[in-house]
Amino acid sequence: MTQPIPPITEDDIAQYLANSPDFFERHAGLLAEVQLTSPHGGRAVSLQERQAEMLREKIKGLELKAAEMVRHGRENTAIADKLQRWTRDLLMVRDAVELPGAITEALVTQFQVPQVAIKVWGVAPGFADETFAQGASEDAQAFASSLNTPYCGNNPGLEAAQWLVDPASAASLALIPLRVGAAPEAFGLLVLASADPQRFAADMGTDFLERIGELASAALVRLRPVVPAAVE
């Protein structure tokens, strides 16, 4: 008994056309005769016109991606410029006692952070009476040391939020630990706050905040006691 011939499927046709690139060269008239439905208004268009529409849509998508890449590049350049200016300004601070104020002022003016506070502990005796060296409890110090990366999120009533001028308006926070290199213990905490709940969202990247913490830590090391060099 002759086996029935299976019907030709769409996949068979697609595979045949893919394996026969010269098909439409031999049957060029089909390109003008095949009618497809346009996604723009539902009208019937030729295969050639539909291909042109798809190409225009692809080009538009690429243009949007390119524009987004340019925008991100400009934003990254602007951030790099701000970090460079901030680093330069910190290097020019002669009196170490002025460093906490210089750091907070730059974050407010250059990076448009609405509220900034900073606390440093374990400072040299000459700085122990400064406002920035007072008010951080042992719990706050332990919390800072527990942070391997900056904390970003809402304000659940953390002690560090109370260091701000207006704690009640701080809807989101970024808490950046200050430490010497890879030391496990933090010697300070930098607090950034905003009334915008999404400014420092819990799912945001922290690379930029970590760079801020590293630069601030490097500058504020000048407030710590000088460790005598080991004698050979």
LONU-342958 format. One line per field, with one value per residue (C-alpha): x, y, z; residue number from 1; residue in one letter. Coordinates in steps of 0.5 Angstrom, whole numbers, plus 500, padded with zeros to 3 digits. Each point is the difference from the previous one (the first is absolute). Layout:
BEGIN
X: c(X|...);
Y: c(Y|...);
Z: c(Z|...);
resi: c(NUM|...);
resn: c(A|...);
END
This chain:
BEGIN
X: c(500|503|501|496|505|500|497|505|500|502|507|501|499|504|506|499|501|506|503|499|502|499|493|497|505|497|493|501|493|498|503|495|494|501|495|501|497|503|500|499|493|499|500|503|507|505|505|505|497|499|507|502|495|504|506|498|498|506|504|496|501|508|499|497|505|506|496|500|507|502|496|503|507|499|497|506|505|496|501|507|501|497|504|506|498|498|507|504|496|501|507|501|497|505|497|498|494|497|500|493|497|503|497|493|500|503|494|495|502|504|496|493|499|495|502|507|503|507|502|507|503|507|502|507|499|500|494|496|496|497|493|502|503|495|493|501|498|504|494|500|508|499|494|505|505|495|499|504|497|496|493|494|493|495|500|498|502|508|504|504|494|500|506|497|497|493|499|493|501|504|496|506|507|507|505|507|505|507|506|508|501|497|500|494|498|497|502|495|493|498|492|497|492|495|492|499|499|504|506|503|496|502|501|505|507|505|507|499|499|506|504|498|501|507|502|497|503|507|499|498|505|504|495|502|506|507|503|507|505|502|508|504);
Y: c(500|507|504|507|506|504|507|506|504|508|497|496|506|505|495|499|508|500|495|503|507|501|498|507|502|494|503|507|502|496|506|505|495|498|504|501|503|507|501|507|500|493|502|495|501|497|495|505|506|496|498|508|501|495|503|507|497|497|506|504|495|501|508|499|496|504|506|497|498|507|503|495|501|508|498|496|505|506|495|499|507|502|494|503|507|498|496|506|504|495|500|508|500|502|499|493|502|503|494|497|507|500|493|501|507|497|494|506|505|495|494|503|496|503|498|498|498|497|497|498|496|498|507|503|504|506|499|496|506|502|499|494|496|500|497|493|494|494|497|505|498|493|501|503|495|495|503|497|505|506|499|503|500|503|503|495|505|498|504|503|504|504|503|504|507|497|493|500|502|494|495|496|500|498|498|499|497|503|496|500|495|493|501|496|506|506|507|504|500|505|501|502|502|502|501|496|493|498|504|494|494|494|497|505|499|502|501|507|501|495|505|505|496|499|507|503|494|502|507|499|496|506|501|493|499|500|493|500|496|494|500|495);
Z: c(500|498|506|500|499|506|498|499|506|501|503|494|496|504|500|492|499|505|496|494|500|492|501|499|495|495|502|501|499|506|504|497|501|507|504|508|505|503|507|499|498|498|493|495|497|496|503|498|503|506|500|500|506|504|498|502|506|502|498|505|505|499|500|507|502|498|503|506|500|498|506|505|498|501|507|501|498|504|506|499|499|507|504|497|502|507|501|498|505|505|499|501|507|504|507|501|505|494|496|502|499|493|498|502|497|493|500|501|495|495|500|502|506|505|506|503|506|503|506|501|506|503|498|503|507|496|496|506|502|493|498|495|505|505|500|497|505|500|496|495|499|500|495|495|501|498|493|495|495|501|502|496|501|504|507|505|506|500|505|494|498|506|498|494|501|498|502|499|492|499|496|497|503|497|506|498|505|500|501|499|494|501|508|503|505|497|503|498|496|495|499|494|500|495|501|493|502|494|500|504|499|503|493|497|498|505|496|500|508|501|496|505|506|498|498|507|504|497|501|507|502|502|506|503|505|497|501|502|495|502|502|497);
resi: c(1|2|3|4|5|6|7|8|9|10|11|12|13|14|15|16|17|18|19|20|21|22|23|24|25|26|27|28|29|30|31|32|33|34|35|36|37|38|39|40|41|42|43|44|45|46|47|48|49|50|51|52|53|54|55|56|57|58|59|60|61|62|63|64|65|66|67|68|69|70|71|72|73|74|75|76|77|78|79|80|81|82|83|84|85|86|87|88|89|90|91|92|93|94|95|96|97|98|99|100|101|102|103|104|105|106|107|108|109|110|111|112|113|114|115|116|117|118|119|120|121|122|123|124|125|126|127|128|129|130|131|132|133|134|135|136|137|138|139|140|141|142|143|144|145|146|147|148|149|150|151|152|153|154|155|156|157|158|159|160|161|162|163|164|165|166|167|168|169|170|171|172|173|174|175|176|177|178|179|180|181|182|183|184|185|186|187|188|189|190|191|192|193|194|195|196|197|198|199|200|201|202|203|204|205|206|207|208|209|210|211|212|213|214|215|216|217|218|219|220|221|222|223|224|225|226|227|228|229|230|231|232);
resn: c(M|T|Q|P|I|P|P|I|T|E|D|D|I|A|Q|Y|L|A|N|S|P|D|F|F|E|R|H|A|G|L|L|A|E|V|Q|L|T|S|P|H|G|G|R|A|V|S|L|Q|E|R|Q|A|E|M|L|R|E|K|I|K|G|L|E|L|K|A|A|E|M|V|R|H|G|R|E|N|T|A|I|A|D|K|L|Q|R|W|T|R|D|L|L|M|V|R|D|A|V|E|L|P|G|A|I|T|E|A|L|V|T|Q|F|Q|V|P|Q|V|A|I|K|V|W|G|V|A|P|G|F|A|D|E|T|F|A|Q|G|A|S|E|D|A|Q|A|F|A|S|S|L|N|T|P|Y|C|G|N|N|P|G|L|E|A|A|Q|W|L|V|D|P|A|S|A|A|S|L|A|L|I|P|L|R|V|G|A|A|P|E|A|F|G|L|L|V|L|A|S|A|D|P|Q|R|F|A|A|D|M|G|T|D|F|L|E|R|I|G|E|L|A|S|A|A|L|V|R|L|R|P|V|V|P|A|A|V|E);
END
